[in-house]
Amino acid sequence: MAMHNPPHPGAFIQNVYLEPNEISGRELALKLGVAPSTLNRVLNEASGISPEMALRLSKVLGRSPESWLMMQDHYNLWEAKQNVDLKKIHKIEFKCA
């Protein structure tokens, strides 16, 4: 089932983990073993979750690495659906497939 306007993982981290627990991005970056600027790009939705970051988030925050990547994929697909024009794209009818 498609999600309507799924959150970016950075917004999810902010809303579910950082704000309610009064943890700074700098503190989380330290726990993740990444530069604060790296995490800041994720939190500000300028970067997505890479497989490496998914492993780090899983270890520090919980959830499986796959769930972090799935959240990113859902967000990316939703964004693409908002911006990609498919009006001139048509399915190929194959004789054998």
Backbone as a ProteinNet text record, in pm:
[ID]
protein_1_A
[PRIMARY]
MAMHNPPHPGAFIQNVYLEPNEISGRELALKLGVAPSTLNRVLNEASGISPEMALRLSKVLGRSPESWLMMQDHYNLWEAKQNVDLKKIHKIEFKCA
[TERTIARY]
84.2	0	89.2	60.2	139.7	106	209.6	191.2	176	82.6	63.9	166.4	249.1	349.4	429.8	505.3	584.7	692.7	728.3	830.9	970	1052.7	1194.2	1252	1344.6	1402.7	1462.5	1515.8	1571.7	1464.8	1347.8	1237.1	1189.6	1186.2	1145.8	1240.9	1369.6	1469.9	1451.1	1431	1409.6	1288.2	1175.2	1047.1	1032.2	1091.9	1072.6	1183.9	1305.5	1418.9	1480	1511.4	1586.6	1501.9	1396.6	1317.2	1256.3	1187.2	1125.5	1227.3	1348.1	1450.5	1555.2	1531.9	1621.7	1767.9	1786.6	1919.6	1953.6	2072.1	2113.2	2162.7	2160.9	2216	2363.9	2434	2578.4	2602.1	2518.2	2530.7	2503.3	2400	2369.6	2481.5	2535	2645.8	2764.3	2794.2	2903.8	2878.2	2756.5	2720.6	2726.5	2690.5	2691.2	2831.7	2924.4	3060.4	3071.8	2988.5	2993.1	3012.6	3054.3	3069.9	2932.6	2924.2	2795.8	2736.1	2820.9	2770.5	2704.5	2756.7	2697.2	2556.6	2543.2	2411.1	2319.3	2372.6	2291.8	2227.1	2300	2242.6	2124.5	2132.4	2020.1	1903.7	1931.9	1826.7	1756.7	1830.2	1772.5	1716.4	1714	1656.8	1731.2	1858.7	1941.1	2011.5	2021	2080.6	1988.8	2003.1	1925	2005.2	1941	2002.9	2075.5	2205.6	2285.6	2283.2	2322.5	2332	2423	2534.7	2624.7	2555.6	2484.5	2413.7	2302.1	2236.3	2130.5	2186.6	2305.6	2368.6	2398.6	2449.5	2482.5	2356.4	2252.3	2126.4	2064.8	2072.6	2018.4	2087.4	2217.5	2296	2266.3	2252	2237	2091.1	2000.3	1860.6	1767.9	1811.2	1723.1	1662	1562.2	1501.3	1605.6	1562.2	1656.1	1714.8	1833.8	1888.5	1792.9	1727.5	1633	1517.7	1471.2	1359.8	1402.2	1526.4	1575.3	1584	1634.7	1645.3	1507.7	1413.4	1278.1	1210.6	1232.9	1177	1231.1	1361	1421.3	1364.1	1350.3	1294.1	1151.4	1068.6	930.1	927	1013.1	1020.2	1065.2	1170.9	1223.1	1119	1047.4	946.7	831.9	789.4	682.2	725.3	848.4	901.5	902.9	947.7	953.1	813.8	716.1	578.5	524.7	572.7	528.3	593.2	709.4	789	813	795.5	826.3	700.9	712.5	602.2	608.8	509.7	506.9	404	352.3	246.3	289.6	415.8	463.7	532.9	523.2	586	477.7	503.9	403.2	465.5	385.1	428.1	456.3	558.3	589.7	506.5	442	366.4	458.2	502.6	593.4	515.7	572.6	512.5	547.8	670.4	716	786.3	747	816	783
-117	0	123.9	216.7	339.2	434.4	496.6	591.8	730.6	807.1	945.4	1032.3	1099.2	1191.8	1132.2	1026.4	965	1060.3	1050.9	1141.4	1104.2	1204.1	1179.2	1118.1	1023.6	964.3	1068	1176.7	1281	1344.3	1372	1428	1326.9	1200.5	1093.6	1087.6	1092.7	1089.2	1208.9	1326	1447.2	1432.4	1391.1	1388.7	1273.3	1159	1040.3	1021.4	1057.5	1030.2	1154.2	1254.7	1368	1460.8	1517.4	1616	1560.1	1444.8	1395.4	1359.8	1323.6	1282	1390	1509.3	1623.4	1588.1	1521.7	1484.3	1574.4	1628	1715.1	1630.4	1691.9	1626.8	1598	1689.2	1671.3	1548.2	1532.5	1417.4	1286.6	1286.7	1166.2	1136.4	1238.9	1219.4	1153.4	1196.3	1137.5	989.2	955.3	814.2	732.6	794.8	724.8	711.4	792.8	791.4	860.6	964.4	1042.2	1188.8	1266	1409.5	1472.3	1571	1638.8	1692.8	1739.6	1792.2	1682.7	1561.4	1448.2	1420.8	1410.4	1385.7	1504.8	1624.8	1744.5	1745	1698.7	1690.9	1594.6	1484.6	1390.3	1454.6	1514	1574.1	1688.4	1760.2	1871.4	1825.9	1694.9	1633.8	1671	1704.8	1734.6	1609.3	1507.3	1378.5	1267.3	1154.6	1037.9	943.4	835.6	731.6	634.7	623	526.8	393.2	284.8	156.6	165.1	236.4	252.3	325.4	433.2	508.3	423.6	342.5	254.6	157	105.4	15.7	89.5	210.5	290.3	326.8	370.8	406.8	286.2	172.8	50.6	18.6	31.5	1.1	100.4	228.7	332.9	355.9	359.8	393.4	272.7	162.2	47.1	40.6	-42.9	-72.4	-143.1	-215.5	-288	-193.4	-226.5	-144.4	-141.5	-254.9	-262.9	-164.6	-145.9	-52.8	91.2	126.3	261.4	282.4	181.2	193.3	194.1	116	113	249.7	311.5	444.4	543.5	535.1	623.2	594.2	465.8	428.6	479.3	465.4	513.7	664.6	735.3	880.1	915.7	849.9	878.5	850.4	739.4	704.9	804.8	844.1	943.2	1073.7	1117.6	1240	1227.8	1113.3	1092.9	1099.1	1038.6	1041.1	1182.9	1271.4	1410.2	1488.7	1442.3	1524.3	1465.8	1338	1276.2	1271.8	1323.6	1323.8	1197.2	1110.7	983.3	982.3	1097.5	1103.2	1046.4	1061.9	1013.7	878.5	814.5	684.1	576.9	474.6	370.2	232.2	140.7	3.6	-66.3	-151.4	-235.5	-362.8	-399.7	-525.7	-633.8	-725	-830.9	-951.7	-1020.1	-1145.2	-1258.1	-1254.1	-1356.7	-1289.3	-1325.1	-1269.4	-1350.8
0	0	0	-89.4	-100.5	13.9	65.4	174.2	114.9	169.9	126.7	197.5	120.6	172.7	289	263.5	370.9	420.2	547.1	599.4	549.7	535	508.4	636.7	625.7	746.4	841.6	788.4	874.2	962.1	905.5	983.2	1086.8	1048	1140	1259.7	1233	1340.6	1433.3	1374.5	1455.1	1546.1	1487.1	1558.1	1657.1	1625.6	1709.3	1811.5	1774.2	1862.1	1927.2	1848.2	1901.3	1989.2	1932.3	2006.3	2135.5	2130.7	2254.6	2364.3	2322.9	2418.8	2444.7	2387.1	2403.7	2373.9	2260.2	2212.4	2094.2	2091.7	1981	1863.2	1747.1	1629	1646.7	1710.3	1735.4	1824.4	1926.7	2017	1942	1859.5	1781.8	1682.9	1617.4	1522.5	1591.8	1712.8	1789.3	1813.9	1854.6	1878.8	1750.3	1637.6	1508.8	1450.7	1500.6	1447.1	1312.9	1292.9	1168.5	1203.3	1105.1	1124.9	1147.8	1235.6	1255.5	1125.5	1035.2	907.5	824.1	833.2	760.5	811	942.1	999	976	984.5	963.1	825.1	724	588.6	585.1	659.3	666.5	741.7	856.8	938.3	865.3	780.9	703.3	569.5	547.7	427.3	299.9	314.2	197.6	146.6	230.7	193.5	240.2	173.7	211.5	299.6	337.1	418.6	325.9	344	267.5	341.8	275.5	346.9	469.3	458.9	573.8	688	654.9	759.5	818.3	736.7	787.3	890.7	866.4	964	1093.5	1082.1	1200.2	1278.5	1208.4	1274.8	1344.5	1279.3	1338.7	1470.4	1472.1	1592.7	1705.2	1672.2	1773.6	1813.7	1716.9	1744.9	1749.7	1688.6	1678	1539.8	1524.1	1394	1308	1211.7	1125.3	1021.1	969.6	860.6	741.2	717.8	606.4	623	747.5	768.7	741.7	776.1	745.9	595.6	523.8	378	312.6	366.6	311.5	330	445.1	469.7	365.8	337.9	237.5	99.4	65	-65.7	-81.7	22.3	14.9	-6.9	63.5	46.6	-95.5	-143.8	-278.4	-386.2	-373.1	-472.8	-470.8	-352.5	-342.7	-408.8	-380.9	-442.1	-594.5	-645.3	-790.8	-851.7	-784.3	-835.5	-844.7	-758.7	-761.2	-875.7	-922.5	-1014.1	-1153	-1171.6	-1300.8	-1387.5	-1508.8	-1604	-1688.2	-1672.2	-1744.6	-1858.2	-1895.1	-1996.4	-2131.3	-2165.5	-2295.6	-2285.6	-2173.2	-2151.6	-2163	-2245.9	-2268.7	-2251.8	-2207.9	-2185.1	-2317.7	-2318.8	-2435.1	-2422.3	-2529.3	-2531.7	-2586.9	-2502.7	-2543	-2592.6	-2692.7	-2739.7	-2645.6	-2593.9	-2500.4	-2384.2	-2265.2	-2147.4	-2025.8
[MASK]
+++++++++++++++++++++++++++++++++++++++++++++++++++++++++++++++++++++++++++++++++++++++++++++++++

